[in-house]
Amino acid sequence: MPIMDYSSFNIFTTYRSRAWNGTIGETEIKSAYGGFLEKTYSFEAADIDNNLNIRFGTAKYEAEKLKNTEIIDLWRSNFFASLDSEYKLWKSARKVDQKRDMLLSPVLINPELVLRSNINTAYFAYEDGSAQGFLNLSLGPEIRLGRLERNWLDYSKISVMPGFKIKAGNSPFKFDNAIDLKTLNFALMQQIYGPIIFDITSNLNIDNNSENYGDYYDTKLGILYHRRAYEFVIYYHPSNDAGGIYFRLNGF
């Protein structure tokens, strides 16, 4: 079957790792081990670019219980599928000189407006007989302006994606229980000066039936030093008071 060609099999283990689950916040996975079969597939249909990801797996988790901090250990079998799609609504018609020097980006940047969507679904079956399944849909625009040709405010990328989730059942664990059934995702990248770019992403719970209505989660703040050949980033997650730095050589 072509869709299963070139799949990968992965084995993993972890010990004493922290996890964050939406507005539930921080939880602990004391230990886990298992494996999963994964397939990614990219294709184009009716001028829409698509990326499909499918995953089957099983693992044993020792982690916090959903309702309290008691540690339980159970096997979990799972199926997950995700489809990311992108449709170009507008693209700048201005011709770009592909031979010009690009000091701030390794690729040519074209202003454009795209419509992005994500559909993902999952089913989890647990050793104690409980099960959880959900279907999630997100849809929204992303606009990119500027070309990083000048030193001041010459690049902006803004995206807004509302999402909603249909759920059945609950996980016995805290780290993977599906919550935040209605959300709004916001992302902004803005050049400040030269290679310095500000980056922010965040999610907002907009489900007025949720006790966490109006709460932000998974917020990330970053400062990028972006050059054609390399990228240096400092980032901070205020929701879990964590941060870090990374360095990347473009083209590797």
Order of alpha helices (4+ residues) and beta strands (2+ residues): beta-beta-beta-beta-beta-beta-beta-beta-beta-beta-beta-beta
